Amino acid sequence: MVNRNHQIEVAYKELGRTQEQLIHSEKMASLGLLVAGIAHELNNPISFVHNNLEFIEEYIERLNGIILAYSGLAEMEGQKRRRGDKQKDLARFETIEKNLQELISSCNSGADRVKQIVLDLRTFSRTDDLGLVMADLQSGIESSLNLLSREHKDRIAIHREYGGLPLVECYAGQINQVFMNLLQNAAQAIPERGQIWITTEPLDDWVRISIKDSGKGISNKDLERIFDPFFTTKPFGEGTGLGLSISYGIIEKHGGKITVGSQLGEGSEFTVELPVHMSRKSA
């Protein structure tokens, strides 16, 4: 009787964990749709801004050319010439010209940055409505890195060793979620300054992606539970303990495997292996 009660209790806990994972997955799917919609809506106005800046820069150059041409007219009456030169001095023409070019350059950089963010959001939030697609995993990794740039900026050096992966058949949005989870965990495992190494390599009909950090590392006793639902080594309130569990489920669903190696004080390395053709693997 005691054993049966224990089995019921274990089954109930597993049911609760499964329910939480399903809820989390639904939230992520809804979030993906929301982000994709926002990225789509932002794409048009930022394209207008970017294109208009090119015209503004061209027109300002033309206006500068006209002003400088008038300034160089030798036959202009002396009084008019002096008045024009005085107006140029009063308006600080050279300073305005320089500042305008700097402002346009700054706006162009900002517009380019927003365009890249929109592109990264669209890549990362790819919905799986179309089912399995042949995806560029390295592009997904780069999009995740760009979206996490605030975590890395000025404190973490990113080392890429890309081995030229083939396109991989997968649910691209779900795999991008795995990359986001692993890269974010790697960044958060580094308390101050450190390094992250990303390695990709083809293995016949499989691909391997490893993400290694120089962070705090994970103890042996925690390694045994690292993929358990709700288990986290982060301080209370800073993690749900679902990220790695969901990542494990996604990779398993794709017929792949995810492993981890770590030592305290020496960082951690997560390795993902996926079949190139998921449908063929499943068959």
N, C-alpha and C positions, 0 to 999 in steps of 0.2 A: 504494500500500500504506500509506504514511504517512497519507494523507488518510483512508483507510478506518479505520485504527486510531484516528485522532482522532475520527471520527464515532462509533465504538463507545464510546470513552471519554466523549464528551459524552452519548450515550444512556444509558450506565451511571449517570452522575451525575444525569441527569434522573430515571431510575428510582428512584435512592436518595432524591431530594428528594420525589418523589411518594409513596414509601413512608412517609417521615417525616411528610408531611402527613396521610396516611391514618391513621397511628398516632395522631397528635395529635388528629385529628377524632374517632376512636373514644374516646380518653381524655376529650375534651370531652363527647361524648354520654353516656358512663358517668357523668361528673361531674354532668352535668345531671340524670340520673335519681336520683343519690344526693342531690343538693341538694333536688330536688323531694320526695323521700321524707322527708328530714329536716324540711323546711318543713311538710309535711303532719302529721308526728308532733308537731311543736312547736305547731301551731295549736290543738289541743284543750286541752292544759294551760294555755297562756297565756290562752285564753278563759275558763277556769275562774278563774284568778287575777284577771283583769280584772273579771269579773262579781262575784266574791266581795268585791273591794275596794269596790264600790259598796254592797253590803249592810253591810259593816263600817263604812263612813262613815256610813250612815244610822243604824245601831244606836248608834254612839258619840254621835251628835247627840241621839238619844232619851235615852240614859243621862245626858248632860249636862243635858238639860232636866229630868229627874227630880231630879237632885242640886240644881240651881239652884232648883227649885220647893220642895224641902224647906228649902233655906237661907232662902227668903223667907217661911216660915210665921211669922206674928207671934204666933200663939197657942201655939207650942211652948214648953214649960217652959224657964225660963231656964238651968238647969243642963244640960239636954240640948242646948239651942241652943249654949251655950258649948263643950260637948264636941264637937259636930259642927263648929263653926267651927275649933276647935283641930285636929281631925283633918284638915280641909281644908288648914289652914296647914302641918301636918306633912307631908302628902302633896304639898304644892306643887301644888294642884289647877289653878290657872290656867296654871302652867308645863307641867304634863302635858297639859292640854287643847290648848294651843298646839302642843306638840311632836307630839302625836298627829295633829293636822291637817296639820302639815308632813310627817310620815312618810307619811301616806296620800297626800298630794299627790305626794310623791316616788315612791312605789310606783306610783301611777297613771301618772306620766310614764314610768317605766321600762317598765311593761306596755304602754303605747301605743307606745313605741319598739320593743319586741320584736315587737309585732303588725305594725308597719310593716316591720320587717326580714323577717319571715316572708312578708308580702305581696310585698315586693320580690324575695325569693328565688324565690317561686312564679312571679312574672311573668317574671323573668330566665331561669329554668331551664325554661321551657315546652318540653316535648319536642315533636318533630315527627312523633309517631306518627299524628296525625290528618291529616298532609299539609298542604296549603296552607290557610291561614286568613286571614280579613280582620282585620288587626291594627292597633292604635293605636300608631304608632311613637313618638309623643311620650311615651306612658306607658312604653314600653320605655326611652327615654332617661332619664326621671325615675327609674326603678328602678335603672338603672346608676349614676346620680349618687348615689343614696342608698347604694348598696352601696360606692361609692368615697368616701364622706364623710370618712373618715379621711385620704385623700390631699388633700382640698380644705380641710378644716376650718382656720380661722384663718389661712390663707395664700393662698387662691385665691378670687377673686370670680367667681361664675358669672353670666353675663348671658344671659338667655333672650329670644329674639325669635321666638316661635312664630307661624306663619302659618296655623294652622287646617288641618292636613292631613286629607285624607279617610282612611278605613281603607284599608290597603294589603294586597293579597294576597301572602303570603309565608310562608316557614318562620320563624315568629316567634322561636324559640329561636336560630336561626343569625343573624338580623339583630340580636338583642340582644347576641350575642357580638361582632359588629362594633362596635356602639356602645361596649361595654365596652372593647374594644381601643383604639379611637380616643380615648376619654375618659381612659383610664389613661395612654396615651402622652402626651396633652396635659398631664396633671398632672405626669408625670415629666420633661417637657421644661422645666418651670419650676423652677429650682434653689431659689428662696426664695419670694418673694411675686410674685403675678402675676394674670392674668385669663384666663378662657376665655369665648368667645362661642359660643353655640349658636343657629343660625338654621334655621328650617324654612319652606318655602314650596311651595304646590301649583303645578304647571306643566302645565295641561291634563290629560293622562292620565298624568302623571309627578309625582313629588315630589322635592324637593331638600333635603338636610340638610347643613349645613356646621358644622364644629367647628374653631374658630380659637383659638390660644393665643398668649400673649405670651412664649413661652419662648425657648430658645437658637437655634432655627431649624436648617435643614439646608443643607449646602453643595450647590452645583450638581452636583458629581461624585457625591455621595451620593444626590441626588434621582433620578438615573437608575437606581439599584439599590434604591430604597426598598421596592419590592414583591417583590424577589427573595427566594426561600426562604433562610433562615439569615443574611441580611444584617441587621446591627444596628449602630447608632451608640452603643449603650450599652456601658459598661465590661464586661470579661470577667466572666461569671458572673451578670450582671444581666438578660440577655435571651437568648431562643433564636433570635430573628430569624424566627420563624414567624407572629407575630401579624398583621402587615400582609399577609403573603403569603396566609394563610388568609382574611383579610377580603376581599382582592382576589378570591379564588376564590369566596367566598360571594356577593359582589355580582355577579360575572360569571354565576354559576349562576342568579341571579334575573333575568338579562337587563338588568342595570343597569351602571353604571360608577362608578368611584371615582378621583378625581384629587387631586393635592396641589400646593400652591404654597408656597414658603418662601424666606426670605432669612436668612442668618446674623445673629443678634442682633435679629431682628425677628419671630420666631415663625413658626408654620406654620399652614396651613389645609387641612384635608381635606374634600372635598366628595363626597357620595354622592348619586347620582341613581337612582331606582328607578321602574319602571312600576307604575301603580296596580293593573293586572291582569296578573299574571305569566303565567298560563295563556294569556291572549289574546295576550300579547306573544310567547310561545313558539310559538303556533300560527302 
